[in-house]
Amino acid sequence: MRRRSPLMRIFAAPLVIGVASAVGLVAALTGDGVADWVSWVALTVPLAAVIWARARRAR
C-alpha cells in the first residue's frame, strides 16, 4: 500500500481552506441568488476550521 507524501499531509488543509475562500469571494463579488449561498457556505469553511482548531487545542 502506498503511503501519502508528507507534503500532502502538511498542505492539504490549508489548500482546501484557500480554495474555499477564493471560491466564496469570487461568488460573493460576481453573482446573486445561488451565488450568495455558495459564498456564505464557502466563507464558513475558514471560520469552521478556526473553531475546530481552537476547540481541539483547548482539550
PyMOL Python script that loads the backbone (N, CA, C, O; Angstrom):
from pymol import cmd

cmd.read_pdbstr("""\
ATOM      1  N   MET A   1       0.837  -1.166   0.000  1.00  0.00           N
ATOM      2  CA  MET A   1       0.000   0.000   0.000  1.00  0.00           C
ATOM      3  C   MET A   1       0.896   1.248   0.000  1.00  0.00           C
ATOM      4  O   MET A   1       1.919   1.293   0.683  1.00  0.00           O
ATOM      5  N   ARG A   2       0.497   2.241  -0.768  1.00  0.00           N
ATOM      6  CA  ARG A   2       1.287   3.455  -0.898  1.00  0.00           C
ATOM      7  C   ARG A   2       0.937   4.443   0.220  1.00  0.00           C
ATOM      8  O   ARG A   2      -0.237   4.683   0.502  1.00  0.00           O
ATOM      9  N   ARG A   3       1.949   5.000   0.837  1.00  0.00           N
ATOM     10  CA  ARG A   3       1.732   5.985   1.903  1.00  0.00           C
ATOM     11  C   ARG A   3       1.599   7.367   1.297  1.00  0.00           C
ATOM     12  O   ARG A   3       2.179   7.651   0.248  1.00  0.00           O
ATOM     13  N   ARG A   4       0.835   8.229   1.958  1.00  0.00           N
ATOM     14  CA  ARG A   4       0.684   9.608   1.498  1.00  0.00           C
ATOM     15  C   ARG A   4       1.989  10.361   1.706  1.00  0.00           C
ATOM     16  O   ARG A   4       2.704  10.132   2.682  1.00  0.00           O
ATOM     17  N   SER A   5       2.286  11.247   0.792  1.00  0.00           N
ATOM     18  CA  SER A   5       3.519  12.011   0.936  1.00  0.00           C
ATOM     19  C   SER A   5       3.370  13.005   2.085  1.00  0.00           C
ATOM     20  O   SER A   5       2.273  13.499   2.346  1.00  0.00           O
ATOM     21  N   PRO A   6       4.457  13.291   2.760  1.00  0.00           N
ATOM     22  CA  PRO A   6       4.395  14.239   3.883  1.00  0.00           C
ATOM     23  C   PRO A   6       3.928  15.629   3.456  1.00  0.00           C
ATOM     24  O   PRO A   6       3.239  16.306   4.219  1.00  0.00           O
ATOM     25  N   LEU A   7       4.291  16.064   2.248  1.00  0.00           N
ATOM     26  CA  LEU A   7       3.861  17.379   1.793  1.00  0.00           C
ATOM     27  C   LEU A   7       2.348  17.452   1.653  1.00  0.00           C
ATOM     28  O   LEU A   7       1.741  18.474   1.973  1.00  0.00           O
ATOM     29  N   MET A   8       1.746  16.384   1.183  1.00  0.00           N
ATOM     30  CA  MET A   8       0.291  16.372   1.041  1.00  0.00           C
ATOM     31  C   MET A   8      -0.382  16.425   2.405  1.00  0.00           C
ATOM     32  O   MET A   8      -1.410  17.083   2.564  1.00  0.00           O
ATOM     33  N   ARG A   9       0.180  15.748   3.377  1.00  0.00           N
ATOM     34  CA  ARG A   9      -0.390  15.779   4.730  1.00  0.00           C
ATOM     35  C   ARG A   9      -0.265  17.168   5.335  1.00  0.00           C
ATOM     36  O   ARG A   9      -1.138  17.587   6.095  1.00  0.00           O
ATOM     37  N   ILE A  10       0.803  17.890   5.012  1.00  0.00           N
ATOM     38  CA  ILE A  10       1.026  19.214   5.581  1.00  0.00           C
ATOM     39  C   ILE A  10       0.136  20.256   4.918  1.00  0.00           C
ATOM     40  O   ILE A  10      -0.441  21.102   5.601  1.00  0.00           O
ATOM     41  N   PHE A  11       0.021  20.202   3.602  1.00  0.00           N
ATOM     42  CA  PHE A  11      -0.628  21.273   2.867  1.00  0.00           C
ATOM     43  C   PHE A  11      -2.068  20.986   2.452  1.00  0.00           C
ATOM     44  O   PHE A  11      -2.673  21.827   1.787  1.00  0.00           O
ATOM     45  N   ALA A  12      -2.635  19.861   2.805  1.00  0.00           N
ATOM     46  CA  ALA A  12      -3.999  19.532   2.374  1.00  0.00           C
ATOM     47  C   ALA A  12      -5.031  20.484   2.979  1.00  0.00           C
ATOM     48  O   ALA A  12      -5.848  21.047   2.250  1.00  0.00           O
ATOM     49  N   ALA A  13      -5.005  20.667   4.265  1.00  0.00           N
ATOM     50  CA  ALA A  13      -5.999  21.531   4.929  1.00  0.00           C
ATOM     51  C   ALA A  13      -5.857  22.993   4.508  1.00  0.00           C
ATOM     52  O   ALA A  13      -6.867  23.618   4.184  1.00  0.00           O
ATOM     53  N   PRO A  14      -4.651  23.567   4.497  1.00  0.00           N
ATOM     54  CA  PRO A  14      -4.548  24.956   4.035  1.00  0.00           C
ATOM     55  C   PRO A  14      -4.975  25.135   2.576  1.00  0.00           C
ATOM     56  O   PRO A  14      -5.530  26.172   2.215  1.00  0.00           O
ATOM     57  N   LEU A  15      -4.719  24.138   1.747  1.00  0.00           N
ATOM     58  CA  LEU A  15      -5.134  24.205   0.348  1.00  0.00           C
ATOM     59  C   LEU A  15      -6.654  24.226   0.230  1.00  0.00           C
ATOM     60  O   LEU A  15      -7.207  25.013  -0.538  1.00  0.00           O
ATOM     61  N   VAL A  16      -7.330  23.367   0.986  1.00  0.00           N
ATOM     62  CA  VAL A  16      -8.794  23.337   0.967  1.00  0.00           C
ATOM     63  C   VAL A  16      -9.365  24.650   1.481  1.00  0.00           C
ATOM     64  O   VAL A  16     -10.317  25.177   0.905  1.00  0.00           O
ATOM     65  N   ILE A  17      -8.800  25.180   2.549  1.00  0.00           N
ATOM     66  CA  ILE A  17      -9.271  26.445   3.106  1.00  0.00           C
ATOM     67  C   ILE A  17      -9.058  27.584   2.109  1.00  0.00           C
ATOM     68  O   ILE A  17      -9.933  28.432   1.939  1.00  0.00           O
ATOM     69  N   GLY A  18      -7.920  27.604   1.463  1.00  0.00           N
ATOM     70  CA  GLY A  18      -7.632  28.657   0.478  1.00  0.00           C
ATOM     71  C   GLY A  18      -8.539  28.596  -0.730  1.00  0.00           C
ATOM     72  O   GLY A  18      -9.023  29.627  -1.197  1.00  0.00           O
ATOM     73  N   VAL A  19      -8.775  27.404  -1.239  1.00  0.00           N
ATOM     74  CA  VAL A  19      -9.661  27.256  -2.398  1.00  0.00           C
ATOM     75  C   VAL A  19     -11.088  27.632  -2.026  1.00  0.00           C
ATOM     76  O   VAL A  19     -11.766  28.312  -2.796  1.00  0.00           O
ATOM     77  N   ALA A  20     -11.550  27.204  -0.868  1.00  0.00           N
ATOM     78  CA  ALA A  20     -12.907  27.558  -0.429  1.00  0.00           C
ATOM     79  C   ALA A  20     -13.036  29.067  -0.257  1.00  0.00           C
ATOM     80  O   ALA A  20     -14.061  29.641  -0.624  1.00  0.00           O
ATOM     81  N   SER A  21     -12.026  29.710   0.290  1.00  0.00           N
ATOM     82  CA  SER A  21     -12.059  31.164   0.457  1.00  0.00           C
ATOM     83  C   SER A  21     -12.113  31.874  -0.897  1.00  0.00           C
ATOM     84  O   SER A  21     -12.889  32.811  -1.082  1.00  0.00           O
ATOM     85  N   ALA A  22     -11.294  31.426  -1.829  1.00  0.00           N
ATOM     86  CA  ALA A  22     -11.279  32.042  -3.161  1.00  0.00           C
ATOM     87  C   ALA A  22     -12.609  31.866  -3.873  1.00  0.00           C
ATOM     88  O   ALA A  22     -13.121  32.808  -4.478  1.00  0.00           O
ATOM     89  N   VAL A  23     -13.171  30.667  -3.806  1.00  0.00           N
ATOM     90  CA  VAL A  23     -14.474  30.412  -4.435  1.00  0.00           C
ATOM     91  C   VAL A  23     -15.540  31.285  -3.784  1.00  0.00           C
ATOM     92  O   VAL A  23     -16.370  31.868  -4.481  1.00  0.00           O
ATOM     93  N   GLY A  24     -15.527  31.383  -2.464  1.00  0.00           N
ATOM     94  CA  GLY A  24     -16.507  32.195  -1.767  1.00  0.00           C
ATOM     95  C   GLY A  24     -16.405  33.664  -2.110  1.00  0.00           C
ATOM     96  O   GLY A  24     -17.422  34.329  -2.306  1.00  0.00           O
ATOM     97  N   LEU A  25     -15.184  34.179  -2.186  1.00  0.00           N
ATOM     98  CA  LEU A  25     -15.015  35.594  -2.511  1.00  0.00           C
ATOM     99  C   LEU A  25     -15.428  35.900  -3.937  1.00  0.00           C
ATOM    100  O   LEU A  25     -16.081  36.913  -4.187  1.00  0.00           O
ATOM    101  N   VAL A  26     -15.061  35.043  -4.871  1.00  0.00           N
ATOM    102  CA  VAL A  26     -15.455  35.258  -6.266  1.00  0.00           C
ATOM    103  C   VAL A  26     -16.968  35.163  -6.411  1.00  0.00           C
ATOM    104  O   VAL A  26     -17.573  35.975  -7.111  1.00  0.00           O
ATOM    105  N   ALA A  27     -17.584  34.188  -5.761  1.00  0.00           N
ATOM    106  CA  ALA A  27     -19.040  34.052  -5.838  1.00  0.00           C
ATOM    107  C   ALA A  27     -19.734  35.261  -5.225  1.00  0.00           C
ATOM    108  O   ALA A  27     -20.753  35.714  -5.746  1.00  0.00           O
ATOM    109  N   ALA A  28     -19.206  35.785  -4.143  1.00  0.00           N
ATOM    110  CA  ALA A  28     -19.819  36.948  -3.490  1.00  0.00           C
ATOM    111  C   ALA A  28     -19.711  38.196  -4.360  1.00  0.00           C
ATOM    112  O   ALA A  28     -20.616  39.031  -4.365  1.00  0.00           O
ATOM    113  N   LEU A  29     -18.624  38.323  -5.085  1.00  0.00           N
ATOM    114  CA  LEU A  29     -18.416  39.530  -5.887  1.00  0.00           C
ATOM    115  C   LEU A  29     -19.090  39.487  -7.253  1.00  0.00           C
ATOM    116  O   LEU A  29     -19.355  40.536  -7.840  1.00  0.00           O
ATOM    117  N   THR A  30     -19.368  38.310  -7.761  1.00  0.00           N
ATOM    118  CA  THR A  30     -19.833  38.213  -9.147  1.00  0.00           C
ATOM    119  C   THR A  30     -21.277  37.782  -9.310  1.00  0.00           C
ATOM    120  O   THR A  30     -21.815  37.906 -10.410  1.00  0.00           O
ATOM    121  N   GLY A  31     -21.929  37.284  -8.279  1.00  0.00           N
ATOM    122  CA  GLY A  31     -23.258  36.739  -8.513  1.00  0.00           C
ATOM    123  C   GLY A  31     -24.282  37.144  -7.485  1.00  0.00           C
ATOM    124  O   GLY A  31     -23.976  37.763  -6.465  1.00  0.00           O
ATOM    125  N   ASP A  32     -25.518  36.771  -7.790  1.00  0.00           N
ATOM    126  CA  ASP A  32     -26.647  36.968  -6.886  1.00  0.00           C
ATOM    127  C   ASP A  32     -27.416  35.654  -6.802  1.00  0.00           C
ATOM    128  O   ASP A  32     -27.195  34.740  -7.596  1.00  0.00           O
ATOM    129  N   GLY A  33     -28.314  35.573  -5.838  1.00  0.00           N
ATOM    130  CA  GLY A  33     -29.146  34.379  -5.711  1.00  0.00           C
ATOM    131  C   GLY A  33     -28.369  33.200  -5.173  1.00  0.00           C
ATOM    132  O   GLY A  33     -27.929  33.210  -4.023  1.00  0.00           O
ATOM    133  N   VAL A  34     -28.198  32.180  -6.004  1.00  0.00           N
ATOM    134  CA  VAL A  34     -27.490  30.960  -5.592  1.00  0.00           C
ATOM    135  C   VAL A  34     -26.030  31.276  -5.258  1.00  0.00           C
ATOM    136  O   VAL A  34     -25.458  30.671  -4.352  1.00  0.00           O
ATOM    137  N   ALA A  35     -25.433  32.210  -5.978  1.00  0.00           N
ATOM    138  CA  ALA A  35     -24.037  32.573  -5.713  1.00  0.00           C
ATOM    139  C   ALA A  35     -23.872  33.141  -4.305  1.00  0.00           C
ATOM    140  O   ALA A  35     -22.827  32.960  -3.680  1.00  0.00           O
ATOM    141  N   ASP A  36     -24.892  33.822  -3.809  1.00  0.00           N
ATOM    142  CA  ASP A  36     -24.825  34.324  -2.433  1.00  0.00           C
ATOM    143  C   ASP A  36     -24.735  33.165  -1.442  1.00  0.00           C
ATOM    144  O   ASP A  36     -23.957  33.207  -0.489  1.00  0.00           O
ATOM    145  N   TRP A  37     -25.536  32.138  -1.678  1.00  0.00           N
ATOM    146  CA  TRP A  37     -25.498  30.971  -0.794  1.00  0.00           C
ATOM    147  C   TRP A  37     -24.161  30.241  -0.902  1.00  0.00           C
ATOM    148  O   TRP A  37     -23.614  29.792   0.105  1.00  0.00           O
ATOM    149  N   VAL A  38     -23.638  30.123  -2.112  1.00  0.00           N
ATOM    150  CA  VAL A  38     -22.326  29.489  -2.302  1.00  0.00           C
ATOM    151  C   VAL A  38     -21.258  30.272  -1.547  1.00  0.00           C
ATOM    152  O   VAL A  38     -20.390  29.681  -0.906  1.00  0.00           O
ATOM    153  N   SER A  39     -21.319  31.589  -1.620  1.00  0.00           N
ATOM    154  CA  SER A  39     -20.317  32.395  -0.930  1.00  0.00           C
ATOM    155  C   SER A  39     -20.424  32.238   0.580  1.00  0.00           C
ATOM    156  O   SER A  39     -19.402  32.143   1.259  1.00  0.00           O
ATOM    157  N   TRP A  40     -21.633  32.208   1.119  1.00  0.00           N
ATOM    158  CA  TRP A  40     -21.809  32.024   2.563  1.00  0.00           C
ATOM    159  C   TRP A  40     -21.240  30.687   3.010  1.00  0.00           C
ATOM    160  O   TRP A  40     -20.532  30.610   4.014  1.00  0.00           O
ATOM    161  N   VAL A  41     -21.551  29.638   2.264  1.00  0.00           N
ATOM    162  CA  VAL A  41     -21.074  28.303   2.644  1.00  0.00           C
ATOM    163  C   VAL A  41     -19.551  28.231   2.526  1.00  0.00           C
ATOM    164  O   VAL A  41     -18.878  27.736   3.429  1.00  0.00           O
ATOM    165  N   ALA A  42     -19.014  28.725   1.412  1.00  0.00           N
ATOM    166  CA  ALA A  42     -17.567  28.647   1.192  1.00  0.00           C
ATOM    167  C   ALA A  42     -16.801  29.495   2.200  1.00  0.00           C
ATOM    168  O   ALA A  42     -15.727  29.094   2.647  1.00  0.00           O
ATOM    169  N   LEU A  43     -17.331  30.651   2.563  1.00  0.00           N
ATOM    170  CA  LEU A  43     -16.627  31.503   3.517  1.00  0.00           C
ATOM    171  C   LEU A  43     -16.812  31.049   4.957  1.00  0.00           C
ATOM    172  O   LEU A  43     -16.171  31.588   5.860  1.00  0.00           O
ATOM    173  N   THR A  44     -17.664  30.081   5.182  1.00  0.00           N
ATOM    174  CA  THR A  44     -17.806  29.496   6.505  1.00  0.00           C
ATOM    175  C   THR A  44     -16.705  28.465   6.775  1.00  0.00           C
ATOM    176  O   THR A  44     -16.409  28.169   7.933  1.00  0.00           O
ATOM    177  N   VAL A  45     -16.102  27.923   5.724  1.00  0.00           N
ATOM    178  CA  VAL A  45     -15.059  26.902   5.882  1.00  0.00           C
ATOM    179  C   VAL A  45     -13.887  27.413   6.727  1.00  0.00           C
ATOM    180  O   VAL A  45     -13.495  26.720   7.666  1.00  0.00           O
ATOM    181  N   PRO A  46     -13.307  28.584   6.448  1.00  0.00           N
ATOM    182  CA  PRO A  46     -12.206  29.051   7.309  1.00  0.00           C
ATOM    183  C   PRO A  46     -12.643  29.286   8.752  1.00  0.00           C
ATOM    184  O   PRO A  46     -11.898  28.990   9.686  1.00  0.00           O
ATOM    185  N   LEU A  47     -13.832  29.810   8.931  1.00  0.00           N
ATOM    186  CA  LEU A  47     -14.349  30.027  10.280  1.00  0.00           C
ATOM    187  C   LEU A  47     -14.501  28.703  11.022  1.00  0.00           C
ATOM    188  O   LEU A  47     -14.128  28.597  12.190  1.00  0.00           O
ATOM    189  N   ALA A  48     -15.044  27.706  10.353  1.00  0.00           N
ATOM    190  CA  ALA A  48     -15.205  26.383  10.969  1.00  0.00           C
ATOM    191  C   ALA A  48     -13.841  25.775  11.309  1.00  0.00           C
ATOM    192  O   ALA A  48     -13.697  25.116  12.338  1.00  0.00           O
ATOM    193  N   ALA A  49     -12.849  25.992  10.453  1.00  0.00           N
ATOM    194  CA  ALA A  49     -11.508  25.465  10.717  1.00  0.00           C
ATOM    195  C   ALA A  49     -10.890  26.107  11.954  1.00  0.00           C
ATOM    196  O   ALA A  49     -10.239  25.428  12.748  1.00  0.00           O
ATOM    197  N   VAL A  50     -11.090  27.397  12.120  1.00  0.00           N
ATOM    198  CA  VAL A  50     -10.560  28.094  13.300  1.00  0.00           C
ATOM    199  C   VAL A  50     -11.253  27.603  14.565  1.00  0.00           C
ATOM    200  O   VAL A  50     -10.597  27.336  15.572  1.00  0.00           O
ATOM    201  N   ILE A  51     -12.577  27.482  14.515  1.00  0.00           N
ATOM    202  CA  ILE A  51     -13.322  26.998  15.683  1.00  0.00           C
ATOM    203  C   ILE A  51     -12.897  25.583  16.034  1.00  0.00           C
ATOM    204  O   ILE A  51     -12.712  25.269  17.210  1.00  0.00           O
ATOM    205  N   TRP A  52     -12.738  24.718  15.028  1.00  0.00           N
ATOM    206  CA  TRP A  52     -12.318  23.335  15.268  1.00  0.00           C
ATOM    207  C   TRP A  52     -10.920  23.298  15.890  1.00  0.00           C
ATOM    208  O   TRP A  52     -10.680  22.549  16.837  1.00  0.00           O
ATOM    209  N   ALA A  53     -10.000  24.107  15.358  1.00  0.00           N
ATOM    210  CA  ALA A  53      -8.622  24.106  15.871  1.00  0.00           C
ATOM    211  C   ALA A  53      -8.567  24.631  17.307  1.00  0.00           C
ATOM    212  O   ALA A  53      -7.839  24.092  18.141  1.00  0.00           O
ATOM    213  N   ARG A  54      -9.337  25.685  17.593  1.00  0.00           N
ATOM    214  CA  ARG A  54      -9.357  26.217  18.970  1.00  0.00           C
ATOM    215  C   ARG A  54      -9.957  25.217  19.956  1.00  0.00           C
ATOM    216  O   ARG A  54      -9.469  25.068  21.077  1.00  0.00           O
ATOM    217  N   ALA A  55     -11.013  24.539  19.529  1.00  0.00           N
ATOM    218  CA  ALA A  55     -11.634  23.551  20.409  1.00  0.00           C
ATOM    219  C   ALA A  55     -10.701  22.375  20.656  1.00  0.00           C
ATOM    220  O   ALA A  55     -10.629  21.849  21.766  1.00  0.00           O
ATOM    221  N   ARG A  56      -9.994  21.973  19.621  1.00  0.00           N
ATOM    222  CA  ARG A  56      -9.063  20.853  19.777  1.00  0.00           C
ATOM    223  C   ARG A  56      -7.876  21.242  20.660  1.00  0.00           C
ATOM    224  O   ARG A  56      -7.380  20.430  21.440  1.00  0.00           O
ATOM    225  N   ARG A  57      -7.431  22.480  20.528  1.00  0.00           N
ATOM    226  CA  ARG A  57      -6.298  22.928  21.331  1.00  0.00           C
ATOM    227  C   ARG A  57      -6.689  23.099  22.801  1.00  0.00           C
ATOM    228  O   ARG A  57      -5.846  22.939  23.684  1.00  0.00           O
ATOM    229  N   ALA A  58      -7.944  23.418  23.070  1.00  0.00           N
ATOM    230  CA  ALA A  58      -8.402  23.637  24.439  1.00  0.00           C
ATOM    231  C   ALA A  58      -8.449  22.345  25.243  1.00  0.00           C
ATOM    232  O   ALA A  58      -8.418  22.379  26.473  1.00  0.00           O
ATOM    233  N   ARG A  59      -8.522  21.223  24.568  1.00  0.00           N
ATOM    234  CA  ARG A  59      -8.581  19.934  25.279  1.00  0.00           C
ATOM    235  C   ARG A  59      -7.348  19.620  25.985  1.00  0.00           C
ATOM    236  O   ARG A  59      -7.252  18.573  26.625  1.00  0.00           O
TER     237      ARG A  59
END
""", "prot")
cmd.dss("prot")
cmd.show_as("cartoon", "prot")
cmd.util.cbc("prot")
cmd.orient("prot")
